[in-house]
Amino acid sequence: MARLPHFLLTSALLIGPQIPLAMADDQQPEAAPIPEGARIGRISFDRQNVFDTSKPEESGAFYRFFNRFHIMTRESTIAKQLLFDEGDVFDQRRIEETERVLRGNKFFFDASVTPELNDDGEVDIRVHTRDVWTLMPEISVSRSGGENKTVFGVEESNLFGLGQRVLITRTDDVDRTTNVFEYTNRQVGNSWVFAQLRLADKSDGDTTLVNLFKPFHELDARTAGGVTFYEDERRDALYFLGDEAAEYRRLQDRYSVFGGISNGLQDGWVRRWTAGVVYDENVFTDAAEPVLPQAVPEDRKLVYPFVGIEILEDRFEKSANRDQMERSEDFYLGTRIAASLGWSDTSFDADRDALLYSVSADQSFGSLDKRALLLNAAASGRVEDGDFANAVVGIDARYYWTQSAKRLFFATLDVKVGDNLDLDNPIEVGGDTGLRGYPLRYESGESRLLLTVEQRYFTDWYPFRLFRVGGALFADVGRVWGDNPLGFENQGWLTNVGFGFRFAPTRIGTRKIVHLDVAFPLDGDPSIDSVQILLEAKRSF
């Protein structure tokens, strides 16, 4: 329950590692070494359009048309994201961190920063960026776990070249029909203040989200703080073997305010302290016009102050052809520990006394150049009357074995162990929650294990200079344990194998990769189709 403020504080730091982008510059000649203490001289900008029309393969009328009607990112938009200024002492670490910040922008295909020593002994900085086409119709049809999802609308992720995002969409999926308007500004004015407004009109309720906060935008940032306002109303369902088996209605109000301080980056490490207050109320009722049995969770009203700490190491690695195709990817490979504690009390107008806790840790081994193992462990939940409630302990492991520039073996292990879970928080597998050969939300329980192995292939095929093509062979194995929320008996171990194709757009404002997978379930009940075809967009290969 205390995770939202912590996420707000760390989102700017993690946006580089979680959303990798790419470089495609020609190789630069080796520059002269920069002496210690040299100061930054002139900062200039090399802004490149969507297509490089100086290349014969991108010089046709089609490419020139899109360049002509594309609004380039403004220099001022780029400049306010730099972590250095003219006259500062040159720091290679800040150069590399600035590259990660710039690559975190959805409206850039590519970003890099090049320092060069000039004749006066100063360091001139050249900032290189390549735009993508950001005014996009949102038209997609996807299928996962036997269910269809359609999206229609329009998105502009770099409004007038200012780096602001506007989204208007209509989504139809297994749960509901949703009409959304969203506005996001990652940097209000010349500040690092993040502003977001999201309004959703749904077939089963409405959603309002307002975020206004200043994150720890860099490793050396000293302060953070902000507020969140979230109200949501919707119909939810519990599933068994991929079908809705029970339903209920939820109304949630969540408000939070927080602040944070830090001494910045010291000897390669950062320590951050946070504190705030959260109001989180969930009211559950029977669904309106019910067509299924009602399974109504217990109401919860938690009001609590919290404190948190985060300790992280400055260690990143740049790679390519891992989770993306022919793009630079920024991975966090350092040690990171984060924890928060909150206390909800009836004297604060809560409906119970409860200790809320959240702790997570990240550690990695090896290097992405050869073999790397990335580990994350997390635990969260409540303690009420001396007993654990909604307690979950999880381990996520990702293994990368680089066999060549075009071949990669990948494996991931996801383990979650729950205890006394809230009825509205089951642990599921199937479809979009793992096990691609099985229907959406096929099994539910209190714990799960999911193992996936993939042999990934990255081809040189680049149709129309618009998207990269790859492929994968995969196998998924998993199951859930513990009581099914509705008392049904689960199927035990489930296995599927399959193959798929990957299509990664390189000229439009999306980081998602289109997956076309064909999966063959080897277990489960007789009603499952022997072949599952999935078409969906994901954030990685």
C-alpha positions as CSV (number, residue, x, y, z in Angstrom):
1,M,0.0,0.0,0.0
2,A,3.0,2.3,0.5
3,R,4.4,1.8,-2.9
4,L,3.0,4.8,-4.8
5,P,5.0,7.5,-3.1
6,H,8.2,5.5,-3.4
7,F,7.5,4.9,-7.1
8,L,7.0,8.7,-7.6
9,L,10.4,9.3,-6.0
10,T,12.3,6.9,-8.1
11,S,10.5,7.0,-11.5
12,A,12.9,9.6,-13.0
13,L,16.0,7.6,-12.0
14,L,14.6,4.3,-13.3
15,I,13.1,5.5,-16.5
16,G,16.4,5.1,-18.3
17,P,17.0,1.4,-17.3
18,Q,13.3,0.4,-17.8
19,I,12.6,2.2,-21.1
20,P,15.7,1.8,-23.3
21,L,16.2,3.7,-26.5
22,A,19.0,3.7,-29.2
23,M,21.9,5.2,-31.0
24,A,22.7,4.8,-34.6
25,D,25.4,7.5,-35.1
26,D,28.4,6.9,-37.3
27,Q,31.5,6.0,-35.3
28,Q,33.2,9.2,-34.1
29,P,37.0,9.6,-34.3
30,E,38.9,9.2,-31.0
31,A,38.9,12.6,-29.2
32,A,41.8,14.1,-27.2
33,P,41.8,13.2,-23.5
34,I,40.2,15.8,-21.3
35,P,42.3,17.1,-18.4
36,E,40.9,17.1,-14.9
37,G,39.3,20.3,-13.8
38,A,38.6,21.5,-17.4
39,R,35.5,23.6,-17.7
40,I,32.6,23.3,-20.2
41,G,32.7,25.8,-22.9
42,R,30.1,26.0,-25.6
43,I,27.1,23.7,-25.7
44,S,25.5,23.1,-29.1
45,F,22.8,20.9,-30.5
46,D,22.6,18.5,-33.4
47,R,18.9,17.9,-33.9
48,Q,18.1,15.3,-36.6
49,N,14.8,14.6,-38.2
50,V,12.9,11.3,-38.3
51,F,14.7,10.1,-41.5
52,D,18.3,10.9,-42.6
53,T,17.7,12.0,-46.1
54,S,21.4,12.2,-46.8
55,K,21.3,8.4,-46.9
56,P,20.2,7.0,-50.3
57,E,17.9,4.4,-48.7
58,E,16.1,7.3,-46.8
59,S,16.1,10.0,-49.5
60,G,12.8,9.1,-51.3
61,A,9.6,11.2,-51.5
62,F,8.0,9.1,-48.7
63,Y,10.7,9.9,-46.2
64,R,11.0,13.5,-47.2
65,F,7.2,14.0,-46.8
66,F,7.2,12.8,-43.2
67,N,10.3,14.9,-42.4
68,R,8.6,18.0,-43.9
69,F,5.5,17.8,-41.7
70,H,7.3,16.7,-38.5
71,I,7.7,19.4,-35.8
72,M,11.2,19.0,-34.5
73,T,12.0,18.9,-30.8
74,R,13.0,22.4,-29.7
75,E,16.4,23.2,-28.4
76,S,14.9,24.6,-25.2
77,T,13.2,21.3,-24.6
78,I,16.5,19.4,-24.9
79,A,18.5,22.1,-23.0
80,K,16.4,21.9,-19.8
81,Q,17.1,18.2,-19.5
82,L,20.9,18.6,-19.4
83,L,22.6,18.0,-16.1
84,F,25.4,20.4,-16.8
85,D,25.8,24.0,-18.0
86,E,28.3,26.2,-19.6
87,G,31.1,27.1,-17.1
88,D,30.7,23.9,-15.1
89,V,33.6,21.6,-14.4
90,F,33.5,18.8,-16.9
91,D,32.3,15.5,-15.4
92,Q,32.1,12.4,-17.6
93,R,29.6,10.8,-15.2
94,R,27.2,13.6,-15.7
95,I,27.6,13.3,-19.4
96,E,26.6,9.6,-19.3
97,E,23.7,10.3,-16.9
98,T,22.4,13.0,-19.2
99,E,22.5,10.6,-22.1
100,R,20.3,8.2,-20.1
101,V,17.9,11.0,-19.3
102,L,17.6,12.0,-22.9
103,R,17.1,8.5,-24.1
104,G,14.3,8.2,-21.6
105,N,12.2,10.5,-23.8
106,K,9.6,8.8,-25.9
107,F,10.0,11.3,-28.7
108,F,13.7,10.5,-29.3
109,F,14.8,7.5,-31.3
110,D,18.4,8.3,-30.3
111,A,20.4,10.6,-28.0
112,S,24.1,11.0,-27.2
113,V,26.4,13.7,-25.9
114,T,29.9,14.3,-27.3
115,P,32.6,16.3,-25.5
116,E,35.6,17.7,-27.3
117,L,38.5,19.7,-26.0
118,N,38.9,23.1,-27.8
119,D,42.0,25.2,-28.4
120,D,41.3,27.3,-25.3
121,G,41.4,24.3,-23.0
122,E,37.7,24.2,-22.5
123,V,35.3,21.3,-23.3
124,D,32.7,22.0,-26.0
125,I,29.7,19.8,-25.7
126,R,27.6,18.6,-28.7
127,V,24.2,17.1,-27.9
128,H,22.9,14.7,-30.7
129,T,19.3,13.7,-30.9
130,R,17.1,12.0,-33.5
131,D,13.4,12.5,-33.4
132,V,10.6,10.0,-34.1
133,W,7.2,10.7,-35.6
134,T,5.1,11.5,-32.6
135,L,1.6,12.3,-33.9
136,M,0.2,8.8,-34.1
137,P,-3.2,7.3,-34.6
138,E,-3.9,4.8,-31.9
139,I,-5.3,1.9,-33.9
140,S,-4.5,-1.6,-32.7
141,V,-6.1,-5.0,-32.3
142,S,-4.4,-7.5,-30.1
143,R,-5.2,-11.0,-28.8
144,S,-3.8,-12.6,-25.7
145,G,-5.0,-15.5,-23.6
146,G,-8.0,-16.0,-26.0
147,E,-9.3,-12.5,-25.4
148,N,-9.3,-9.5,-27.9
149,K,-8.4,-6.0,-27.2
150,T,-9.0,-3.0,-29.5
151,V,-7.7,0.5,-29.2
152,F,-8.7,3.6,-31.3
153,G,-7.6,7.1,-30.8
154,V,-4.7,9.6,-31.3
155,E,-1.6,10.4,-29.3
156,E,0.9,13.3,-29.6
157,S,3.9,12.6,-27.4
158,N,5.9,15.8,-28.3
159,L,3.3,18.6,-28.6
160,F,4.7,21.5,-30.6
161,G,8.2,20.1,-29.9
162,L,7.8,20.9,-26.2
163,G,8.0,17.3,-24.9
164,Q,4.4,17.3,-23.7
165,R,2.0,14.4,-24.2
166,V,-1.7,14.4,-25.1
167,L,-3.6,11.1,-25.5
168,I,-7.2,10.5,-26.5
169,T,-8.2,6.8,-26.9
170,R,-11.1,4.4,-26.7
171,T,-10.2,0.9,-25.5
172,D,-12.4,-2.3,-25.6
173,D,-11.1,-5.3,-23.7
174,V,-12.3,-8.2,-21.6
175,D,-13.0,-6.0,-18.6
176,R,-14.5,-2.8,-19.9
177,T,-14.8,-0.1,-22.6
178,T,-12.8,3.0,-21.7
179,N,-12.6,6.5,-23.1
180,V,-9.4,8.3,-21.9
181,F,-8.0,11.8,-22.1
182,E,-4.5,12.2,-20.7
183,Y,-2.1,15.1,-20.5
184,T,1.5,14.7,-19.3
185,N,4.3,17.3,-18.9
186,R,7.5,15.8,-17.6
187,Q,9.0,19.3,-16.9
188,V,6.7,22.2,-16.1
189,G,8.5,25.3,-17.3
190,N,12.2,25.0,-16.7
191,S,11.7,22.9,-13.6
192,W,11.8,19.2,-13.0
193,V,8.2,19.2,-11.8
194,F,6.1,16.4,-13.4
195,A,2.4,17.0,-14.0
196,Q,-0.2,14.5,-15.1
197,L,-3.9,14.6,-15.6
198,R,-5.8,11.4,-16.6
199,L,-9.6,11.3,-17.0
200,A,-11.3,8.0,-18.0
201,D,-15.0,7.5,-18.7
202,K,-15.6,3.7,-18.5
203,S,-18.5,1.5,-19.1
204,D,-18.4,0.5,-15.4
205,G,-17.3,3.8,-13.8
206,D,-15.0,6.8,-14.0
207,T,-11.3,7.4,-13.1
208,T,-9.5,10.7,-12.2
209,L,-5.8,10.8,-11.7
210,V,-3.8,14.0,-10.9
211,N,0.0,13.8,-10.2
212,L,2.1,16.8,-9.4
213,F,5.6,16.0,-8.1
214,K,9.3,16.7,-8.3
215,P,11.2,13.5,-8.4
216,F,14.8,12.8,-7.6
217,H,15.6,13.5,-11.2
218,E,19.3,12.6,-11.1
219,L,21.6,10.7,-8.8
220,D,22.9,13.9,-7.2
221,A,19.4,15.4,-6.6
222,R,18.9,16.7,-3.1
223,T,15.1,17.1,-2.8
224,A,11.8,15.6,-4.0
225,G,8.2,15.9,-3.1
226,G,4.7,16.0,-4.5
227,V,1.0,15.1,-4.3
228,T,-1.3,12.5,-5.9
229,F,-5.0,12.5,-6.3
230,Y,-6.7,9.3,-7.5
231,E,-10.4,8.3,-7.6
232,D,-11.6,5.2,-9.4
233,E,-14.9,3.3,-9.8
234,R,-15.1,0.0,-11.7
235,R,-16.5,-3.5,-11.9
236,D,-13.9,-6.3,-11.2
237,A,-14.1,-10.0,-11.7
238,L,-12.5,-13.2,-10.4
239,Y,-11.6,-15.9,-12.9
240,F,-11.3,-19.6,-13.2
241,L,-9.9,-21.5,-16.2
242,G,-9.9,-18.2,-18.2
243,D,-13.6,-17.4,-17.6
244,E,-15.2,-14.9,-15.3
245,A,-16.6,-16.8,-12.3
246,A,-17.6,-14.0,-9.8
247,E,-17.9,-10.3,-9.8
248,Y,-18.0,-7.2,-7.5
249,R,-17.8,-3.4,-7.7
250,R,-15.0,-1.3,-6.3
251,L,-14.8,2.4,-5.4
252,Q,-11.3,3.6,-4.5
253,D,-10.1,7.0,-3.2
254,R,-6.4,7.4,-2.8
255,Y,-4.6,10.6,-1.9
256,S,-1.0,11.1,-0.9
257,V,1.6,13.8,-0.2
258,F,5.3,13.2,0.3
259,G,8.7,14.8,0.5
260,G,12.3,13.5,0.2
261,I,15.8,14.6,1.0
262,S,19.3,13.3,0.1
263,N,22.9,14.2,0.4
264,G,23.3,13.4,-3.2
265,L,25.9,11.1,-4.8
266,Q,28.8,10.4,-2.5
267,D,31.6,7.9,-3.3
268,G,29.4,6.2,-5.9
269,W,26.4,5.7,-3.6
270,V,23.1,7.6,-3.0
271,R,21.0,7.6,0.2
272,R,17.5,9.1,0.1
273,W,15.0,9.6,2.9
274,T,11.3,10.1,2.3
275,A,8.2,10.7,4.4
276,G,4.6,11.4,3.7
277,V,0.9,10.6,4.4
278,V,-1.4,8.3,2.5
279,Y,-5.2,8.1,2.5
280,D,-6.4,4.9,0.8
281,E,-10.0,3.8,1.0
282,N,-11.6,0.9,-0.9
283,V,-15.3,0.2,-0.8
284,F,-16.7,-3.0,-2.3
285,T,-20.3,-3.7,-3.2
286,D,-22.3,-6.1,-5.3
287,A,-22.0,-5.3,-9.0
288,A,-24.7,-3.3,-10.7
289,E,-27.0,-5.6,-12.7
290,P,-25.0,-8.7,-11.8
291,V,-24.9,-11.7,-14.1
292,L,-22.4,-13.7,-12.0
293,P,-22.2,-14.8,-8.4
294,Q,-21.1,-12.0,-6.1
295,A,-17.8,-12.3,-4.3
296,V,-17.4,-9.0,-2.4
297,P,-14.0,-8.3,-0.7
298,E,-13.9,-6.7,2.8
299,D,-13.8,-2.9,2.8
300,R,-10.5,-1.2,3.7
301,K,-9.8,2.3,4.9
302,L,-6.1,2.9,5.6
303,V,-4.8,6.3,6.7
304,Y,-1.1,6.4,7.5
305,P,2.0,8.4,7.7
306,F,5.1,6.6,6.3
307,V,8.9,6.9,6.2
308,G,11.2,5.4,3.6
309,I,14.8,5.0,2.7
310,E,16.5,4.1,-0.5
311,I,20.2,3.2,-1.0
312,L,21.6,2.7,-4.5
313,E,24.9,2.3,-6.3
314,D,25.9,4.3,-9.3
315,R,26.3,1.5,-11.8
316,F,24.7,1.3,-15.2
317,E,25.6,-0.5,-18.4
318,K,24.8,0.3,-22.0
319,S,24.0,-2.5,-24.3
320,A,22.0,-3.5,-27.4
321,N,20.0,-6.5,-28.7
322,R,18.9,-7.6,-25.3
323,D,15.3,-6.5,-24.8
324,Q,15.1,-4.3,-27.8
325,M,16.4,-4.6,-31.4
326,E,19.3,-2.5,-32.7
327,R,18.8,0.1,-30.0
328,S,20.9,1.3,-27.1
329,E,19.6,-0.1,-23.8
330,D,20.5,1.3,-20.4
331,F,20.4,-1.4,-17.7
332,Y,20.8,-0.7,-14.0
333,L,23.3,-3.2,-12.7
334,G,24.1,-1.8,-9.3
335,T,23.0,-2.7,-5.8
336,R,19.8,-1.1,-4.6
337,I,17.8,-1.4,-1.4
338,A,14.6,0.4,-0.6
339,A,12.2,0.1,2.3
340,S,9.2,2.0,3.7
341,L,7.1,1.7,6.9
342,G,3.7,3.2,7.6
343,W,1.3,3.1,10.5
344,S,-2.5,3.2,10.0
345,D,-4.5,4.0,13.1
346,T,-8.2,4.3,13.9
347,S,-7.4,7.6,15.5
348,F,-6.5,8.9,12.0
349,D,-10.0,7.9,10.9
350,A,-8.8,4.5,9.5
351,D,-10.9,1.4,10.0
352,R,-8.1,-0.6,11.5
353,D,-4.7,-0.4,13.2
354,A,-2.1,-1.8,10.8
355,L,1.7,-1.7,10.1
356,L,2.3,-1.3,6.4
357,Y,5.6,-2.4,5.0
358,S,7.4,-2.6,1.7
359,V,11.0,-3.6,1.0
360,S,12.9,-4.4,-2.2
361,A,16.4,-5.1,-3.3
362,D,18.2,-5.4,-6.6
363,Q,21.5,-7.1,-7.4
364,S,23.3,-8.2,-10.5
365,F,26.1,-10.5,-11.5
366,G,28.3,-10.6,-14.6
367,S,28.1,-8.3,-17.7
368,L,25.6,-8.0,-20.5
369,D,28.5,-8.3,-22.9
370,K,28.7,-12.0,-22.1
371,R,26.5,-13.4,-19.3
372,A,24.4,-11.4,-16.8
373,L,22.0,-12.3,-14.0
374,L,19.7,-9.6,-12.7
375,L,17.9,-10.2,-9.4
376,N,15.1,-8.4,-7.7
377,A,13.5,-9.4,-4.4
378,A,10.5,-7.7,-2.8
379,A,8.1,-8.0,0.0
380,S,5.0,-6.0,1.0
381,G,1.9,-6.3,3.1
382,R,0.3,-5.4,6.4
383,V,0.5,-6.6,10.0
384,E,-2.9,-6.5,11.7
385,D,-3.5,-7.8,15.3
386,G,-0.2,-9.6,15.1
387,D,-1.0,-11.5,11.9
388,F,0.2,-10.9,8.3
389,A,-2.4,-9.6,5.8
390,N,-2.1,-9.3,2.1
391,A,1.6,-10.4,2.4
392,V,3.5,-11.1,-0.7
393,V,7.2,-12.1,-1.0
394,G,8.6,-12.3,-4.6
395,I,11.8,-13.0,-6.5
396,D,12.3,-12.1,-10.1
397,A,15.5,-13.3,-11.9
398,R,16.5,-12.4,-15.5
399,Y,19.4,-14.2,-17.2
400,Y,21.0,-13.0,-20.4
401,W,23.6,-15.1,-22.3
402,T,24.9,-13.2,-25.4
403,Q,25.9,-15.9,-27.9
404,S,26.6,-13.5,-30.8
405,A,25.6,-10.1,-32.0
406,K,22.4,-11.6,-33.4
407,R,21.6,-14.4,-31.0
408,L,20.7,-14.3,-27.3
409,F,19.5,-16.9,-24.8
410,F,17.1,-15.4,-22.2
411,A,15.5,-16.9,-19.1
412,T,13.3,-15.5,-16.4
413,L,12.1,-16.9,-13.1
414,D,9.2,-15.3,-11.3
415,V,8.3,-16.6,-7.8
416,K,5.6,-15.0,-5.6
417,V,4.5,-16.4,-2.2
418,G,1.4,-14.9,-0.7
419,D,-0.2,-15.2,2.7
420,N,-3.8,-14.1,3.8
421,L,-4.3,-12.2,0.5
422,D,-7.1,-9.7,0.1
423,L,-9.8,-11.2,-2.1
424,D,-9.2,-8.5,-4.7
425,N,-5.5,-9.3,-5.0
426,P,-5.2,-13.0,-6.2
427,I,-2.0,-14.3,-7.8
428,E,-2.8,-15.4,-11.3
429,V,-1.1,-17.1,-14.3
430,G,-2.2,-17.4,-17.9
431,G,-2.3,-15.1,-21.0
432,D,-0.9,-11.7,-20.1
433,T,0.3,-12.9,-16.6
434,G,2.5,-15.6,-18.1
435,L,2.0,-19.0,-19.7
436,R,1.2,-17.9,-23.3
437,G,-0.4,-21.1,-24.2
438,Y,-3.3,-20.7,-21.8
439,P,-6.3,-18.5,-21.5
440,L,-6.2,-15.1,-19.7
441,R,-6.1,-15.5,-15.9
442,Y,-6.3,-19.3,-16.2
443,E,-5.5,-20.1,-12.6
444,S,-5.6,-18.1,-9.3
445,G,-4.2,-18.9,-6.0
446,E,-1.9,-17.5,-3.2
447,S,1.5,-18.3,-4.7
448,R,3.0,-19.0,-8.1
449,L,6.1,-20.0,-9.9
450,L,6.7,-19.2,-13.6
451,L,9.8,-20.1,-15.6
452,T,10.3,-18.8,-19.2
453,V,13.2,-19.6,-21.5
454,E,13.7,-18.0,-24.9
455,Q,16.2,-18.3,-27.8
456,R,16.1,-14.9,-29.4
457,Y,17.2,-14.0,-32.9
458,F,17.8,-10.4,-34.1
459,T,17.8,-10.2,-37.9
460,D,19.2,-7.5,-40.2
461,W,15.8,-7.2,-42.0
462,Y,14.7,-3.6,-41.9
463,P,11.5,-3.3,-44.1
464,F,11.1,0.2,-45.5
465,R,13.4,1.5,-42.8
466,L,10.4,1.5,-40.5
467,F,10.7,-1.5,-38.2
468,R,13.2,-4.2,-37.2
469,V,12.3,-7.9,-37.3
470,G,13.3,-10.7,-35.0
471,G,12.1,-14.1,-33.8
472,A,12.1,-16.4,-30.7
473,L,11.6,-20.0,-29.7
474,F,10.2,-20.2,-26.2
475,A,8.9,-22.5,-23.4
476,D,6.9,-21.5,-20.4
477,V,6.4,-23.6,-17.2
478,G,4.4,-22.6,-14.2
479,R,1.7,-23.2,-11.7
480,V,-0.1,-21.6,-8.7
481,W,-0.4,-23.0,-5.1
482,G,-2.7,-22.2,-2.3
483,D,-6.4,-21.7,-2.0
484,N,-8.3,-20.5,-5.1
485,P,-10.3,-17.4,-4.1
486,L,-13.5,-19.1,-5.1
487,G,-12.7,-22.5,-3.8
488,F,-12.1,-24.2,-7.2
489,E,-9.4,-26.8,-7.7
490,N,-6.5,-25.7,-9.9
491,Q,-4.8,-27.8,-12.6
492,G,-1.3,-28.1,-11.2
493,W,1.8,-27.8,-13.4
494,L,1.2,-26.1,-16.8
495,T,3.6,-26.1,-19.7
496,N,3.6,-24.6,-23.2
497,V,6.1,-24.3,-26.0
498,G,6.0,-22.1,-29.1
499,F,7.6,-19.7,-31.5
500,G,7.0,-16.1,-32.4
501,F,8.0,-13.1,-34.5
502,R,8.9,-9.6,-33.2
503,F,8.4,-6.3,-35.0
504,A,10.1,-3.2,-33.4
505,P,9.0,0.2,-34.8
506,T,12.0,2.6,-35.1
507,R,10.4,5.8,-36.5
508,I,7.3,6.4,-34.4
509,G,6.8,7.4,-30.8
510,T,6.4,4.0,-29.1
511,R,8.9,1.8,-27.4
512,K,6.6,-1.3,-27.6
513,I,7.5,-4.3,-29.7
514,V,4.7,-6.2,-31.5
515,H,4.6,-9.9,-30.6
516,L,3.1,-12.5,-32.9
517,D,3.3,-15.7,-31.0
518,V,2.0,-19.2,-31.7
519,A,1.9,-21.3,-28.5
520,F,1.1,-25.0,-27.9
521,P,-0.3,-25.9,-24.4
522,L,0.8,-29.3,-23.2
523,D,-1.3,-29.5,-20.0
524,G,-4.6,-28.1,-18.7
525,D,-8.3,-29.0,-19.0
526,P,-9.7,-30.5,-22.3
527,S,-11.5,-27.3,-23.2
528,I,-8.2,-25.5,-24.1
529,D,-7.5,-25.0,-27.8
530,S,-4.5,-27.0,-28.9
531,V,-3.0,-23.8,-30.5
532,Q,-3.1,-20.4,-29.0
533,I,-2.3,-17.4,-31.3
534,L,-1.3,-14.2,-29.5
535,L,-0.9,-10.7,-31.0
536,E,0.1,-8.0,-28.5
537,A,2.4,-5.1,-27.9
538,K,5.0,-5.4,-25.1
539,R,7.7,-3.2,-23.7
540,S,10.5,-5.7,-24.5
541,F,11.4,-8.6,-26.8
